[in-house]
Amino acid sequence: MASLSINALMLYFMLVEAGLILILLIPIRFLNRITIRICRALFQTRYSQYVYAFFTTVAILVTVNLYSAFHRYSSMKLAKDENGRLAAPDVFYKAQRDLYLNGVTLYLWVVITLLISMHERYARAEERQRRQAEEKKNQ
């Protein structure tokens, strides 16, 4: 059985993020409600500090891995042989691929965070409008 590298984990994480983003972008009302219920269940329980710690840890790990990939890419870009060509094109390709992979993963992480906050703001606005309509009705 082959061992799973950090870059393979980043790839799988990126694919899961992309799928989650596609689900969050579907403009179906019940999916919005389900998303809000899941977010509230995660972030408004007694375990919310662990959930926040997990999300922060993943974001830090992705950022550190992006910095590491950028450092490898920069050092490989400067390494040239006597003819001015890249010393090891296959290693340079892997460093470049890792940089793009980690950058997209971090970008998708930010997009998911923004989408979840957008869904939460929408739910709050919808709740506020519902309360105002009930108050007008009761007056």
Buried (B, 14 or more C-beta within 10 A) or exposed (E): EEEEEEBEEBBEBBEEBBEBEEEBEEEEEEBBEEBBEEBEEBBEEEEEEEBEEEBEEEBEBBBEBBEBBBEBBEEBEEEEEEEEEBEEEEEBEBBBBBBEBBBBBBBBBEBBEEBBEEBBEEBEEBEEEEEEEEEEEEE
